[in-house]
Amino acid sequence: MNLSSKTLRTVLAPLMIFLGLSFVALAALSSSMQAAPLQAAAVADTTEAAPAAAPEIGLLNARQPMEGLLTGGQITQEQMKAAAAAGYRTIINLRGPGEAGTWDEAALAEQLGLEYIEIPIASAADLTEDNARRLAKALEETEGEPTVVHCGSGNRVGALLALKAYHVDGKSAEEALEIGAEGGMTRLRGTVEEYLATHEP
């Protein structure tokens, strides 16, 4: 049976349209599949990695306000040994001489090969810019190695970290208070708020 050209065009036209649309759809799908890995990679590149966790040693009121820094209350001899075994390299003690519950941390730190630093914060009067800068210098000298900073409960550690953030790191008073809280500041918050309100960075 012979079909005229007009008849063929009439029969084939819908088929050609269908094939054309199918080709467009396949091309779009292929392009989308190729772009997906690139988009995923872009998301991965812009996602910040979470700070590495500071090894747990059982420290009282332990906090990790920043990578590699463990803050909290009074460290025990067993905890200091655990710290050395876990890779900590520096112990910074903010307790004043002769405080109840203190012991000879310096001697054990020396035996364990740990750097030991004392910055006595015996009372709120010792929360000063000078001591905040001493803490900043001590932390800088650790060169990012895991460090423990402690006092009796962690309260003074957080307070001094707040002053460090304000005087050394260029943070606002609000940001400094947040950093202090993350570091363990509790009862000294009001004292630190008053300090920040009456001192220039």
C-alpha positions in Angstrom: 0.0 0.0 0.0 1.4 3.4 -1.1 1.1 6.4 1.3 1.2 9.9 0.0 3.8 12.4 1.3 1.0 14.3 3.1 -0.2 11.2 4.8 3.4 10.2 5.9 3.9 13.7 7.3 0.6 13.4 9.2 1.6 10.0 10.7 5.2 10.8 11.4 4.8 14.4 12.8 3.5 13.3 16.3 6.3 10.7 16.5 9.0 13.2 15.7 7.6 15.6 18.3 7.6 12.8 20.9 11.2 11.8 20.0 12.3 15.4 20.2 10.8 16.0 23.6 12.3 12.7 24.8 15.8 13.8 23.7 15.4 17.2 25.5 14.3 15.4 28.7 17.2 13.0 28.5 19.7 15.8 27.9 18.4 17.8 30.9 18.5 14.7 33.2 22.1 14.0 32.1 23.2 17.6 32.8 21.5 17.5 36.2 23.3 14.2 37.1 26.6 15.7 36.1 26.0 18.9 38.2 25.0 17.0 41.4 28.5 15.9 42.4 29.8 19.4 41.8 27.1 20.9 44.0 27.7 18.4 46.7 31.5 19.1 46.6 30.8 22.8 46.8 28.6 22.3 49.9 31.4 20.1 51.4 34.0 22.8 50.7 32.0 25.5 52.5 31.0 23.4 55.5 33.3 24.1 58.4 34.7 21.1 60.2 33.7 20.8 63.9 36.5 21.6 66.4 38.5 18.5 67.3 37.3 17.2 70.7 39.7 17.6 73.6 40.3 14.2 75.2 38.2 13.5 78.2 40.0 13.0 81.5 37.2 13.3 84.0 37.9 16.9 84.9 35.3 18.6 87.2 32.9 20.8 85.2 34.9 20.1 82.0 34.3 22.4 79.0 35.9 22.8 75.6 35.5 26.5 74.7 37.9 26.1 71.8 39.8 23.4 69.9 42.4 21.6 72.0 41.5 23.6 75.2 40.0 21.8 78.1 38.8 23.9 81.1 37.3 23.0 84.4 37.8 22.6 88.1 40.6 21.3 90.3 42.6 18.6 88.5 43.5 15.4 90.5 46.8 13.5 90.3 45.1 10.7 88.4 43.6 13.2 86.0 46.9 14.8 85.3 48.4 11.4 84.5 45.5 10.8 82.2 46.0 14.1 80.6 49.6 13.3 79.9 48.7 9.9 78.5 46.0 11.5 76.3 48.4 14.0 74.7 48.0 17.1 76.7 51.2 19.1 76.9 50.4 22.1 79.2 48.6 22.6 82.5 47.7 26.1 83.5 46.6 26.6 87.1 44.6 29.7 88.1 44.2 28.8 91.8 45.9 30.9 94.4 48.6 29.6 96.7 47.4 27.6 99.7 43.8 27.3 98.5 41.9 24.3 100.0 42.2 21.2 97.9 45.4 22.2 96.1 48.4 20.0 95.9 51.9 20.1 94.4 50.9 20.0 90.7 54.2 21.4 89.6 56.2 18.4 90.8 53.9 15.9 89.1 53.8 17.9 85.9 57.6 17.9 85.8 57.7 14.1 86.3 55.2 13.7 83.5 57.0 16.0 81.2 54.2 18.6 81.1 54.6 22.3 80.9 53.2 23.8 84.1 52.1 27.5 84.4 50.5 29.3 87.3 48.4 32.5 87.0 47.0 33.0 90.5 43.4 34.4 90.4 42.8 34.3 94.2 39.8 36.7 94.0 37.8 39.0 91.7 40.5 41.6 92.2 42.9 39.4 90.2 40.6 39.6 87.1 42.7 42.2 85.3 43.9 42.9 81.8 47.4 42.0 82.8 46.4 38.5 83.9 44.2 38.1 80.8 47.3 38.9 78.7 49.3 36.5 80.7 46.8 33.8 79.9 46.8 34.8 76.2 50.6 34.5 76.1 50.6 31.2 77.8 48.0 29.8 75.4 49.9 31.2 72.4 53.1 29.5 73.6 51.4 26.1 73.5 51.3 26.4 69.7 47.9 24.7 69.5 48.9 21.6 71.5 46.2 20.3 73.9 46.1 22.3 77.1 44.2 22.1 80.4 43.3 25.4 82.2 41.7 24.9 85.6 40.8 26.7 88.9 38.6 25.3 91.6 35.4 24.9 89.7 36.0 26.4 86.2 34.4 29.7 87.2 37.6 31.8 87.2 38.8 30.1 84.1 35.7 31.3 82.1 36.0 34.8 83.7 39.6 35.2 82.6 38.8 33.8 79.1 36.1 36.5 78.8 38.7 39.2 79.7 41.2 37.7 77.2 38.5 37.7 74.5 37.8 41.4 75.3 41.3 42.8 75.7 43.3 40.5 73.4 41.0 39.0 70.8 39.0 42.1 70.0 35.6 40.7 70.9 32.7 42.9 72.0 31.5 42.8 75.6 28.6 40.5 74.6 30.8 38.1 72.7 33.3 38.1 75.6 30.6 37.1 78.1 29.5 34.3 75.8 33.0 33.0 75.5 33.4 33.2 79.3 30.2 31.2 79.8 31.4 28.6 77.3 34.6 28.3 79.3 32.9 27.8 82.7 32.1 31.2 84.1 29.1 31.1 86.4 29.0 33.2 89.7 31.5 35.7 88.4 29.4 36.7 85.4 28.1 39.8 87.2 31.6 40.9 88.2 32.8 40.4 84.6 29.8 42.3 83.2 30.6 45.3 85.5 34.3 45.1 84.6 33.6 45.1 80.8 31.2 48.1 81.3 33.9 50.2 83.0 37.1 49.2 81.1 38.2 50.0 77.5 39.3 47.0 75.4 
